[in-house]
Amino acid sequence: MTGAATDGVIVPPIPVGDGRLADNIVFFGRALRKAGLKIGPGAITDAIAAVEAIGIGSRDEFHAALCCVFVKRHEDLAVFDEAFRLFWRSRDLVEKMIAMMSPVALDHSERQKAKPGSSRVSDALFAEKRREPQRKDDPDVEIDARFTMSGNELLRSMDFAQMSAAELAAAKRELSRLELPLDMVKTRRFATSHVHRHVDPRATMRASLRTGGALVLPRYREARQIHPPLVVLADISGSMSQYTRIFLHFLHVLTERRRRVHTFLFGTRLTNVTRQLRHKDPDEAFDECARLVRDWSGGTRIGETLHEFNRLWSRRVLGQGAVVLMITDGLEREGVEQLAAEMDRLHRSCRRLIWLNPLLRFEGFEARARGVRAMLPHVDEFRTVHNLSSLADLVASLSGSRSRDADPRRFLKQMTR
């Protein structure tokens, strides 16, 4: 006996009585697809077959079976966990939520911080219920919008971790229109110049040979200017997983539009993904990075990975006034003596070392962690990187306009107290 066809998926029968578990799995797959996960009809069929194979046991086994089928990328795990928690919840939880949302009983309990991916999941599950029918003959209301913020300004100030799927897509479009830095450095090589300042002897003699030395016209030269190499060291550990996807999209834009951009990802080991990010299609580039990196959303060994970079890659990529962008929260799990020594060596090998830390989005941030205290004395700038506005400030800083707000000395004073 064949199963019913739902959403293009032939649902096999599951021997679970008169329940509608297969239909619910189909609806759950639709919700995940709306939340941004790449799920096709084949994945939904595999999920139903996996549940049929393991049987209806514990909630953890059911979660593991669906996770193995639906989650294909490391950054989608947080969205899947939040969607599973909301979709497969108990009835008692629904009744408690209705009681909490009742206008009669006021809830004075402290609000919990929104989890990563909660906005995307809520939009996918409750978008249809939130749509209200349009009222007819609405009265004309005049609104004074002089002191309000536009949607674009709200998007620029919104945290990447709390964006919905539509807001993340809009943020990626804004990143593609981002103006890249215009910093230039002089090299030891020369280029032909029309400015009569420095005579080029070799070019002058070569030009005189055309007339047999009868006419000698001077040629001029100037120092060649190029974009300095941009080296990015991005943390992909579990504490940074909610920002990894948008950071990789930003790095893909830099790699596509600017030469000599070298990208390294690190968690417990160092991985060079420069060649993978050169793909024109960003999704293909990210899939290549996911297949290459083995320590995604794991632990953090900043000191060990910096030692490997300084030993194997620093002489190759840190030439001609390179600028290093280090994206990490600084939460080192091992000893900080090696971390401080490797940060000092990295700082001496490049022209500028900029630390991008998403923890700076909190107003009361203080340099109390051991890893932060070991890294901070060896950086030139200390910036936040949690929204579009912070990325725009970073690009402006790379173009030459530095800000006092990024001076790490204001945090070093807290360390000496």
C-alpha positions as a Python dict, from the first residue, in 0.01 Angstrom:
ca = {
    (1, 'M'): (0, 0, 0),
    (2, 'T'): (152, 331, -102),
    (3, 'G'): (143, 643, 108),
    (4, 'A'): (-26, 975, 34),
    (5, 'A'): (142, 1252, -169),
    (6, 'T'): (199, 1574, 30),
    (7, 'D'): (396, 1873, -103),
    (8, 'G'): (537, 1660, -384),
    (9, 'V'): (652, 1396, -132),
    (10, 'I'): (518, 1041, -135),
    (11, 'V'): (468, 975, 234),
    (12, 'P'): (522, 612, 332),
    (13, 'P'): (290, 469, 595),
    (14, 'I'): (427, 470, 950),
    (15, 'P'): (283, 212, 1190),
    (16, 'V'): (204, 455, 1470),
    (17, 'G'): (-170, 411, 1502),
    (18, 'D'): (-407, 680, 1381),
    (19, 'G'): (-165, 971, 1430),
    (20, 'R'): (-44, 1213, 1165),
    (21, 'L'): (328, 1197, 1237),
    (22, 'A'): (427, 1178, 868),
    (23, 'D'): (223, 1490, 786),
    (24, 'N'): (378, 1671, 1079),
    (25, 'I'): (727, 1583, 954),
    (26, 'V'): (632, 1726, 614),
    (27, 'F'): (508, 2048, 779),
    (28, 'F'): (824, 2062, 991),
    (29, 'G'): (1036, 2033, 676),
    (30, 'R'): (840, 2322, 520),
    (31, 'A'): (906, 2538, 825),
    (32, 'L'): (1278, 2462, 813),
    (33, 'R'): (1283, 2549, 443),
    (34, 'K'): (1121, 2886, 516),
    (35, 'A'): (1380, 2944, 790),
    (36, 'G'): (1663, 2916, 539),
    (37, 'L'): (1765, 2548, 545),
    (38, 'K'): (1823, 2374, 211),
    (39, 'I'): (1562, 2097, 228),
    (40, 'G'): (1409, 1920, -72),
    (41, 'P'): (1139, 1655, -110),
    (42, 'G'): (1401, 1381, -94),
    (43, 'A'): (1519, 1496, 249),
    (44, 'I'): (1162, 1489, 384),
    (45, 'T'): (1113, 1134, 251),
    (46, 'D'): (1442, 1028, 412),
    (47, 'A'): (1335, 1184, 744),
    (48, 'I'): (1010, 987, 743),
    (49, 'A'): (1200, 668, 661),
    (50, 'A'): (1451, 739, 940),
    (51, 'V'): (1172, 782, 1196),
    (52, 'E'): (1011, 462, 1073),
    (53, 'A'): (1343, 281, 1113),
    (54, 'I'): (1415, 392, 1472),
    (55, 'G'): (1056, 380, 1590),
    (56, 'I'): (886, 622, 1826),
    (57, 'G'): (1118, 620, 2124),
    (58, 'S'): (1267, 902, 2328),
    (59, 'R'): (1260, 1267, 2227),
    (60, 'D'): (1641, 1275, 2199),
    (61, 'E'): (1644, 987, 1950),
    (62, 'F'): (1371, 1155, 1746),
    (63, 'H'): (1570, 1482, 1748),
    (64, 'A'): (1889, 1303, 1641),
    (65, 'A'): (1715, 1125, 1352),
    (66, 'L'): (1568, 1446, 1208),
    (67, 'C'): (1890, 1639, 1268),
    (68, 'C'): (2098, 1385, 1074),
    (69, 'V'): (1870, 1423, 771),
    (70, 'F'): (1780, 1794, 769),
    (71, 'V'): (2100, 1965, 891),
    (72, 'K'): (2358, 1982, 612),
    (73, 'R'): (2556, 2287, 730),
    (74, 'H'): (2709, 2357, 1069),
    (75, 'E'): (2557, 2705, 1093),
    (76, 'D'): (2204, 2561, 1052),
    (77, 'L'): (2221, 2361, 1375),
    (78, 'A'): (2106, 2649, 1598),
    (79, 'V'): (1806, 2717, 1371),
    (80, 'F'): (1711, 2348, 1367),
    (81, 'D'): (1730, 2318, 1748),
    (82, 'E'): (1506, 2622, 1797),
    (83, 'A'): (1257, 2502, 1535),
    (84, 'F'): (1246, 2155, 1689),
    (85, 'R'): (1185, 2303, 2034),
    (86, 'L'): (893, 2515, 1912),
    (87, 'F'): (735, 2269, 1666),
    (88, 'W'): (751, 1947, 1869),
    (89, 'R'): (649, 2096, 2202),
    (90, 'S'): (407, 1954, 2454),
    (91, 'R'): (52, 2071, 2508),
    (92, 'D'): (127, 2188, 2859),
    (93, 'L'): (381, 2432, 2720),
    (94, 'V'): (122, 2572, 2478),
    (95, 'E'): (-126, 2625, 2763),
    (96, 'K'): (140, 2801, 2969),
    (97, 'M'): (224, 3027, 2676),
    (98, 'I'): (-146, 3116, 2631),
    (99, 'A'): (-171, 3199, 3001),
    (100, 'M'): (140, 3413, 2984),
    (101, 'M'): (8, 3604, 2681),
    (102, 'S'): (-331, 3666, 2840),
    (103, 'P'): (-406, 4038, 2899),
    (104, 'V'): (-565, 3957, 3236),
    (105, 'A'): (-261, 3811, 3406),
    (106, 'L'): (52, 4027, 3391),
    (107, 'D'): (387, 3856, 3370),
    (108, 'H'): (658, 4030, 3574),
    (109, 'S'): (924, 3763, 3523),
    (110, 'E'): (1257, 3857, 3374),
    (111, 'R'): (1281, 3812, 3001),
    (112, 'Q'): (1527, 3561, 2869),
    (113, 'K'): (1772, 3658, 2598),
    (114, 'A'): (1662, 3557, 2250),
    (115, 'K'): (1837, 3247, 2121),
    (116, 'P'): (2030, 3246, 1792),
    (117, 'G'): (1798, 3180, 1501),
    (118, 'S'): (1480, 3242, 1702),
    (119, 'S'): (1368, 3523, 1470),
    (120, 'R'): (1405, 3306, 1159),
    (121, 'V'): (1217, 3016, 1320),
    (122, 'S'): (931, 3231, 1452),
    (123, 'D'): (887, 3392, 1109),
    (124, 'A'): (876, 3050, 944),
    (125, 'L'): (629, 2896, 1192),
    (126, 'F'): (396, 3186, 1273),
    (127, 'A'): (414, 3410, 964),
    (128, 'E'): (73, 3301, 843),
    (129, 'K'): (-90, 3354, 1182),
    (130, 'R'): (54, 3703, 1219),
    (131, 'R'): (-98, 3825, 896),
    (132, 'E'): (-408, 4028, 972),
    (133, 'P'): (-674, 4110, 713),
    (134, 'Q'): (-655, 4462, 581),
    (135, 'R'): (-923, 4692, 709),
    (136, 'K'): (-1134, 4888, 468),
    (137, 'D'): (-1184, 5262, 489),
    (138, 'D'): (-888, 5316, 720),
    (139, 'P'): (-876, 5673, 846),
    (140, 'D'): (-592, 5893, 727),
    (141, 'V'): (-337, 5934, 1003),
    (142, 'E'): (-60, 6190, 986),
    (143, 'I'): (266, 6067, 1141),
    (144, 'D'): (558, 6288, 1233),
    (145, 'A'): (860, 6081, 1127),
    (146, 'R'): (1128, 6340, 1190),
    (147, 'F'): (1277, 6152, 1485),
    (148, 'T'): (1210, 5797, 1367),
    (149, 'M'): (1440, 5549, 1195),
    (150, 'S'): (1393, 5408, 846),
    (151, 'G'): (1392, 5035, 776),
    (152, 'N'): (1740, 5058, 628),
    (153, 'E'): (1875, 5220, 944),
    (154, 'L'): (1712, 4954, 1160),
    (155, 'L'): (1869, 4683, 945),
    (156, 'R'): (2214, 4841, 977),
    (157, 'S'): (2190, 4847, 1356),
    (158, 'M'): (2035, 4501, 1401),
    (159, 'D'): (2247, 4221, 1545),
    (160, 'F'): (2331, 3946, 1296),
    (161, 'A'): (2243, 3676, 1552),
    (162, 'Q'): (1883, 3802, 1586),
    (163, 'M'): (1803, 3852, 1215),
    (164, 'S'): (1532, 3656, 1038),
    (165, 'A'): (1590, 3478, 708),
    (166, 'A'): (1453, 3774, 508),
    (167, 'E'): (1665, 4019, 708),
    (168, 'L'): (1977, 3808, 653),
    (169, 'A'): (1909, 3808, 279),
    (170, 'A'): (1871, 4187, 286),
    (171, 'A'): (2194, 4216, 487),
    (172, 'K'): (2379, 4009, 226),
    (173, 'R'): (2251, 4240, -46),
    (174, 'E'): (2378, 4538, 152),
    (175, 'L'): (2717, 4370, 188),
    (176, 'S'): (2738, 4321, -188),
    (177, 'R'): (2691, 4698, -230),
    (178, 'L'): (2949, 4783, 33),
    (179, 'E'): (3226, 5019, -80),
    (180, 'L'): (3559, 4845, -39),
    (181, 'P'): (3859, 5012, 128),
    (182, 'L'): (4078, 5240, -82),
    (183, 'D'): (4402, 5206, 114),
    (184, 'M'): (4722, 5208, -92),
    (185, 'V'): (5085, 5150, -1),
    (186, 'K'): (5403, 5234, -190),
    (187, 'T'): (5629, 4951, -303),
    (188, 'R'): (5996, 4936, -397),
    (189, 'R'): (5909, 4891, -764),
    (190, 'F'): (5852, 5180, -1003),
    (191, 'A'): (5597, 5267, -1268),
    (192, 'T'): (5605, 5513, -1559),
    (193, 'S'): (5500, 5862, -1453),
    (194, 'H'): (5412, 6183, -1633),
    (195, 'V'): (5517, 6392, -1335),
    (196, 'H'): (5859, 6546, -1399),
    (197, 'R'): (6009, 6464, -1063),
    (198, 'H'): (6225, 6150, -1074),
    (199, 'V'): (6418, 6062, -1391),
    (200, 'D'): (6415, 5699, -1503),
    (201, 'P'): (6771, 5636, -1641),
    (202, 'R'): (6699, 5297, -1796),
    (203, 'A'): (6383, 5408, -1974),
    (204, 'T'): (6565, 5720, -2098),
    (205, 'M'): (6850, 5518, -2247),
    (206, 'R'): (6613, 5268, -2410),
    (207, 'A'): (6420, 5551, -2573),
    (208, 'S'): (6739, 5714, -2705),
    (209, 'L'): (6841, 5394, -2882),
    (210, 'R'): (6555, 5441, -3127),
    (211, 'T'): (6730, 5749, -3272),
    (212, 'G'): (7082, 5614, -3235),
    (213, 'G'): (7155, 5848, -2946),
    (214, 'A'): (7094, 6162, -3151),
    (215, 'L'): (6792, 6258, -2939),
    (216, 'V'): (6780, 6197, -2567),
    (217, 'L'): (6446, 6272, -2405),
    (218, 'P'): (6417, 6208, -2031),
    (219, 'R'): (6167, 5956, -1899),
    (220, 'Y'): (6024, 5972, -1550),
    (221, 'R'): (5910, 5722, -1290),
    (222, 'E'): (5736, 5706, -953),
    (223, 'A'): (5687, 5447, -682),
    (224, 'R'): (5413, 5196, -765),
    (225, 'Q'): (5114, 5193, -534),
    (226, 'I'): (4915, 4877, -469),
    (227, 'H'): (4651, 4753, -231),
    (228, 'P'): (4822, 4588, 68),
    (229, 'P'): (4746, 4221, 133),
    (230, 'L'): (4447, 4161, 357),
    (231, 'V'): (4480, 3857, 585),
    (232, 'V'): (4174, 3739, 778),
    (233, 'L'): (4187, 3498, 1074),
    (234, 'A'): (3827, 3405, 1159),
    (235, 'D'): (3716, 3204, 1461),
    (236, 'I'): (3457, 2933, 1382),
    (237, 'S'): (3424, 2782, 1730),
    (238, 'G'): (3092, 2719, 1899),
    (239, 'S'): (3078, 3062, 2063),
    (240, 'M'): (3114, 3231, 1721),
    (241, 'S'): (2890, 3001, 1516),
    (242, 'Q'): (2596, 3244, 1506),
    (243, 'Y'): (2811, 3498, 1318),
    (244, 'T'): (3008, 3262, 1093),
    (245, 'R'): (2771, 3262, 792),
    (246, 'I'): (2747, 3641, 754),
    (247, 'F'): (3122, 3682, 815),
    (248, 'L'): (3198, 3437, 536),
    (249, 'H'): (2969, 3630, 305),
    (250, 'F'): (3157, 3952, 387),
    (251, 'L'): (3490, 3778, 322),
    (252, 'H'): (3356, 3640, -6),
    (253, 'V'): (3273, 3995, -119),
    (254, 'L'): (3624, 4109, -28),
    (255, 'T'): (3786, 3815, -207),
    (256, 'E'): (3577, 3869, -520),
    (257, 'R'): (3650, 4242, -557),
    (258, 'R'): (4002, 4273, -422),
    (259, 'R'): (4324, 4093, -500),
    (260, 'R'): (4546, 3925, -240),
    (261, 'V'): (4286, 3850, 26),
    (262, 'H'): (4392, 3547, 233),
    (263, 'T'): (4133, 3386, 462),
    (264, 'F'): (4206, 3136, 739),
    (265, 'L'): (3948, 2970, 964),
    (266, 'F'): (4044, 2832, 1302),
    (267, 'G'): (3889, 2656, 1596),
    (268, 'T'): (4113, 2381, 1725),
    (269, 'R'): (4317, 2380, 1402),
    (270, 'L'): (4404, 2622, 1121),
    (271, 'T'): (4246, 2587, 774),
    (272, 'N'): (4326, 2795, 466),
    (273, 'V'): (4004, 2861, 269),
    (274, 'T'): (4137, 3131, 34),
    (275, 'R'): (4095, 2917, -278),
    (276, 'Q'): (3745, 2804, -176),
    (277, 'L'): (3619, 3162, -132),
    (278, 'R'): (3723, 3253, -486),
    (279, 'H'): (3419, 3076, -632),
    (280, 'K'): (3178, 3320, -794),
    (281, 'D'): (2873, 3156, -637),
    (282, 'P'): (2872, 3227, -261),
    (283, 'D'): (2671, 2914, -177),
    (284, 'E'): (2921, 2697, -363),
    (285, 'A'): (3206, 2874, -185),
    (286, 'F'): (3050, 2815, 156),
    (287, 'D'): (2982, 2449, 81),
    (288, 'E'): (3346, 2404, -18),
    (289, 'C'): (3455, 2566, 309),
    (290, 'A'): (3220, 2340, 508),
    (291, 'R'): (3363, 2029, 342),
    (292, 'L'): (3721, 2139, 406),
    (293, 'V'): (3687, 2253, 769),
    (294, 'R'): (3662, 1969, 1022),
    (295, 'D'): (3649, 2159, 1352),
    (296, 'W'): (3340, 2371, 1288),
    (297, 'S'): (3148, 2483, 1600),
    (298, 'G'): (3395, 2305, 1828),
    (299, 'G'): (3646, 2425, 2083),
    (300, 'T'): (3900, 2707, 2062),
    (301, 'R'): (4280, 2693, 2064),
    (302, 'I'): (4382, 3042, 1960),
    (303, 'G'): (4742, 3023, 2077),
    (304, 'E'): (4814, 2694, 1901),
    (305, 'T'): (4655, 2803, 1573),
    (306, 'L'): (4843, 3135, 1579),
    (307, 'H'): (5166, 2943, 1633),
    (308, 'E'): (5089, 2734, 1325),
    (309, 'F'): (5009, 3046, 1121),
    (310, 'N'): (5328, 3227, 1227),
    (311, 'R'): (5538, 2921, 1151),
    (312, 'L'): (5389, 2819, 814),
    (313, 'W'): (5211, 3119, 659),
    (314, 'S'): (5338, 3450, 796),
    (315, 'R'): (5633, 3481, 555),
    (316, 'R'): (5409, 3396, 258),
    (317, 'V'): (5117, 3634, 313),
    (318, 'L'): (5236, 3913, 546),
    (319, 'G'): (5450, 4104, 297),
    (320, 'Q'): (5419, 4457, 155),
    (321, 'G'): (5243, 4612, 453),
    (322, 'A'): (4976, 4350, 511),
    (323, 'V'): (4672, 4425, 728),
    (324, 'V'): (4546, 4146, 955),
    (325, 'L'): (4181, 4117, 1060),
    (326, 'M'): (4134, 3882, 1354),
    (327, 'I'): (3771, 3786, 1417),
    (328, 'T'): (3730, 3611, 1753),
    (329, 'D'): (3581, 3660, 2098),
    (330, 'G'): (3915, 3584, 2266),
    (331, 'L'): (3780, 3306, 2488),
    (332, 'E'): (4091, 3088, 2501),
    (333, 'R'): (4055, 2755, 2685),
    (334, 'E'): (4424, 2674, 2725),
    (335, 'G'): (4720, 2862, 2871),
    (336, 'V'): (4757, 3226, 2770),
    (337, 'E'): (5138, 3244, 2780),
    (338, 'Q'): (5168, 3101, 2430),
    (339, 'L'): (4879, 3319, 2312),
    (340, 'A'): (5050, 3640, 2427),
    (341, 'A'): (5381, 3540, 2262),
    (342, 'E'): (5219, 3447, 1929),
    (343, 'M'): (5008, 3764, 1925),
    (344, 'D'): (5323, 3971, 1980),
    (345, 'R'): (5496, 3794, 1691),
    (346, 'L'): (5196, 3845, 1464),
    (347, 'H'): (5177, 4212, 1557),
    (348, 'R'): (5542, 4264, 1465),
    (349, 'S'): (5500, 4089, 1128),
    (350, 'C'): (5217, 4305, 987),
    (351, 'R'): (5149, 4674, 937),
    (352, 'R'): (4816, 4680, 1124),
    (353, 'L'): (4646, 4425, 1345),
    (354, 'I'): (4272, 4483, 1392),
    (355, 'W'): (4079, 4270, 1638),
    (356, 'L'): (3706, 4231, 1565),
    (357, 'N'): (3518, 4105, 1869),
    (358, 'P'): (3136, 4064, 1867),
    (359, 'L'): (3133, 4081, 2249),
    (360, 'L'): (3189, 4456, 2223),
    (361, 'R'): (2821, 4494, 2133),
    (362, 'F'): (2751, 4488, 2506),
    (363, 'E'): (2781, 4828, 2669),
    (364, 'G'): (2932, 4697, 2990),
    (365, 'F'): (3206, 4492, 2826),
    (366, 'E'): (3525, 4468, 3032),
    (367, 'A'): (3853, 4293, 2954),
    (368, 'R'): (3832, 4031, 3230),
    (369, 'A'): (3882, 3705, 3039),
    (370, 'R'): (4240, 3576, 3041),
    (371, 'G'): (4249, 3538, 2665),
    (372, 'V'): (4127, 3894, 2610),
    (373, 'R'): (4382, 4032, 2855),
    (374, 'A'): (4662, 3845, 2678),
    (375, 'M'): (4565, 3958, 2327),
    (376, 'L'): (4465, 4320, 2385),
    (377, 'P'): (4815, 4472, 2436),
    (378, 'H'): (4924, 4349, 2091),
    (379, 'V'): (4652, 4496, 1865),
    (380, 'D'): (4626, 4833, 1695),
    (381, 'E'): (4246, 4856, 1689),
    (382, 'F'): (3973, 4686, 1890),
    (383, 'R'): (3635, 4691, 1713),
    (384, 'T'): (3295, 4529, 1731),
    (385, 'V'): (3161, 4332, 1435),
    (386, 'H'): (2799, 4234, 1499),
    (387, 'N'): (2595, 4438, 1247),
    (388, 'L'): (2617, 4618, 914),
    (389, 'S'): (2707, 4949, 1074),
    (390, 'S'): (3015, 4798, 1240),
    (391, 'L'): (3128, 4647, 908),
    (392, 'A'): (3088, 4985, 739),
    (393, 'D'): (3302, 5143, 1013),
    (394, 'L'): (3563, 4873, 953),
    (395, 'V'): (3578, 4950, 581),
    (396, 'A'): (3613, 5322, 659),
    (397, 'S'): (3897, 5241, 899),
    (398, 'L'): (4078, 5037, 633),
    (399, 'S'): (4049, 5335, 399),
    (400, 'G'): (4246, 5547, 645),
    (401, 'S'): (3993, 5721, 871),
    (402, 'R'): (4068, 5581, 1215),
    (403, 'S'): (3848, 5644, 1517),
    (404, 'R'): (3932, 5691, 1881),
    (405, 'D'): (3653, 5455, 1977),
    (406, 'A'): (3862, 5166, 1840),
    (407, 'D'): (4167, 5252, 2052),
    (408, 'P'): (4250, 4946, 2268),
    (409, 'R'): (4416, 5165, 2532),
    (410, 'R'): (4079, 5248, 2687),
    (411, 'F'): (4046, 4881, 2780),
    (412, 'L'): (4409, 4850, 2881),
    (413, 'K'): (4347, 5114, 3148),
    (414, 'Q'): (4080, 4887, 3300),
    (415, 'M'): (4334, 4603, 3314),
    (416, 'T'): (4580, 4809, 3519),
    (417, 'R'): (4324, 4899, 3786),
}
